[in-house]
Amino acid sequence: ARRALARQYREAVVSTQSTGDTESGRTGAPRAARLARAMKQPPLLAGFSVHLLGDIKILPKEHFSQLLEQVGVNILPHSDFSQLSCKTQTPVQLLVDADVMDVKQVKKNHGQTPITAQWVMECIASYRVLPTD
């Protein structure tokens, strides 16, 4: 049974990496997510540590924070970003809502291109970590 589950998971992951069914919008992402959970795979964005910068309007901030935690994101407390970067073992990403903040200005002010709330939602929708460019 475990072998069959592993085969189904690999097939689902491969199907999410293709373009999907563009007419119906089906990508196979929900199936890949269920199979990953059944196989006790780490959450989709496990290992990401983020500092939420500014307002998040894509969802109410509380709901967005819960969603981030469910996909394995470690949300760091509000404090000086430069201090956070030095205290953690993993790189800290700034996370902004591109509809609220200018990504280029955030990069200029903090020396780092932030990831966006929209990118997180697209990763979840496709159940894969997408390029950030």
N, C-alpha and C positions, 0 to 999 in steps of 0.2 A: 504494500500500500504506500509506503514511504517513497519507493522508487517511482511509482506512478504519479504521486504528488509532485515529486521533483521534476519529472518530465513535463507535466502540465504547467508547472511554474516557468520552466525554461521556454516553453512554447508561448506562454502568455507574455513573457518579457520580450521575446522576439517580436510578437505581434504589436506591442506598444512602441517598439522602436521603428516600425515601419510607419508610413503616413496614415495608416488607418483607413477606414471606410469614409471617404470624404463626403459621400452623399448622405449617409445617415449620421455621421459624426461619431460613429463607434470606433473606439481606439483599443479596446480590450483592457484599459487601465483598471476598471473596477475588479475584473477577474484577476489581474496580476496582483492587485493589492490584497484580495482575499487569500490567494494562494501563498503570497509572501507571509502573511500573518499565520496561516496554517502551518507553514514550514518554520515558523519562529525566526524569520529573517529580521534584522534590525529595521527600525522604522525608516522610511524613505529618506529623510534628511538628518538622520542620526549623525552626530559629530559636528553639526553646525552650531556655533555659538554666535548669537546676535545681540546687538544693542539696538532697540527700537528708537529711531530718531524722528522726532516730530509726530504729527498726527497721522493716524492710519484711517483712511476713509473707505477703503475697499470693503470692510466689515466693521462693526463696532469693535473697539480695541480689545475688550474683554473676550469676545468670540474669536477674534484673530489670534490672540495670545493662546487660547485653548487649542485652536487648530494647529498652531506652531508646535505646541507641546505634544499633541497627538502624533505628529509626523517626526518627532524626535529632536526638535530644535531646542537648544538650551538658551533660554532668554536671560540675559544678564541684567542685574539691577541697574537702575539709573545712577550714574555717577560720571566722573570725567572719563571720556573715552580713552585717552592716552594712558590713564592708570589701569583701566580694564585690560587693555592690550598687554600690559606688562605682567599682570597677575595670573593670567590664564595659560594653560598648557596648549590650547588650540587657538588658531587665529580667530580673532573676533571680527565678524562682519557687521557693518552698519546696515540696517534694514530700514528703508524709507518707502513711502507711498509716492510713486512717481507723479500721481495726479495732484499731490500736495506740495512736494519739494522738488526743486530743480536738481537733478542728479549731477550735472556738471558742477554746480555750485557746491554741492556736498563734497565732491571729489576735491575741488580746489581748497575748501576749508579744512578737510580732514586728511588729505593725501591718500585717499582710498576711494575707489569706485564702489558705491554701495550696491547691495542687492536690493531688489524692489519687491514690494508686496505682490505686484502683478506677476513677477517671476515665480514666486513661491506658489501662487495659485495655479500657474501654468504647469509647474512641476507636479503638483498634486493631481491636476486634471489628466495629465498624461502618464502619471505614475513612473516618472523617471526624472533624474536630475538633468536639467537642460543646460546648454551653454548659457553663460551670463552675458554674452556680447549681444 
